Amino acid sequence: MQTELSNHLGVEHAVFGFTPFPTVAAAISRAGGFGVLGAVRYTAPDELKRDLDWIEAHAEGRPYGLDVVMPAKKVEGVSEADVEAMIPEGHRRFVKDVLARYGVPELAEGEASGWRITGWMEQVARTQLDVAFDYPIKLLANALGSPPADVVARAHDRGVLVAALAGSARHARKHKDAGIDIVVAQGYEAGGHTGEIASMVLTPEVVDAVAPLPVLSAGGIGSGRQVAAALSLGAQGVWLGSIWLTTTEADLHSPALTRKLLAAGSGDTVRSRALTGKPARQLRTEWTDAWDDASGPGPLPMPLQGLLVADAVSRVQRYEVEPLLGTPVGQIVGRMTSERSVQAVFDDLTRGFAEAVDRVNRIAGRSTR
């Protein structure tokens, strides 16, 4: 599964694996793919440094990258406390009522919320970059449009390629104009923040819109035949995220959540603003239903919603309150039926890819088998 892009980056397979777990990122790189560590959950530079040190020690010298979330436009002089003060009291009461309805205990005294998404705020993302650029990362990806121009220039000065996610050809053209090196065409099926266009339609549209820039196809991909389909549509690789959540290297800290993922079908996800304030595909739960109910106050815009629900999400996760327990995940969750190692996932991807390519060759009368 080699392309011009994978050869340029020095990886065996054109499989880019996004994950919040350093253990998974390193395993992806060791397996011949390109591991990308999601940085949004890191609120302290020392925490990110610790995990990048771990990847450096366990990736066996293979290349890896970092994914941040930062807006292209900067808002000056706004602190986290300023943003917190914008949250309406009615929304705070709604969160308390939902938690009380399901008997969710308070965190123990002195136990800090373990789920904060202040990484959505630009000043936090910039501190992450200050750490990351001290490491030999080969790719910087941004999930919220094109990064600011000075960040793109800073990455390029260090020989780091810059990628940005796009949900439409229009967004992709903006990335090209901003000097982005790689566009990730993320379809409607994807987990996390995603747009309205499905991967089968989106990938070739983006390929045509930004040529000759390389494009990675994302959303609903979890098998080798889907990788073959993406490459046949013109992509130079695939961007996979959800499939790694149930690998043995992943550390969800929740057996109940793992069970829910393994039991879920492809129809058990929903695009909801309940988690961050922007439409994000995730497991459908009583929590998402409550926020999407027309009788409720409705989610706040980003980043207010994420700050509002941070403590609540931590409590639900800490006590594994199953009706409310969820996570961002794509429709490919229906294929995630057993816990496997990252290497086993790659073995399945490469085997399925070879079979799909041979099938097409046979149809075209070119099979060598």
Secondary structure, DSSP 8 states (H G I E B T S, - for coil): ---HHHHHHT-SS-EEEEES-HHHHHHHHHTTSEEEEE-TT--SHHHHHHHHHHHHHHSTT--EEEEE---SS--TT--HHHHHTTS-HHHHHHHHHHHHHTT-----TT---S---GGGSHHHHHHHHHHHTTTT--EEEESSSS--HHHHHHHHHTT-EEEEEESSHHHHHHHHHTT-SEEEEE-TTSSEE--SS-HHHHHHHHHHHHTTS-EEEESS--SHHHHHHHHHTT-SEEEE-GGGTTBTT---S-HHHHHHHHH--TTSEEEESTTTSS-EEEE--HHHHHHH-TTS-----TTHHHHHHHHHHHHHHHTT-TTT---B--GGGGG--S-B-HHHHHHHHHHHHHHHHHHHHHHTT----
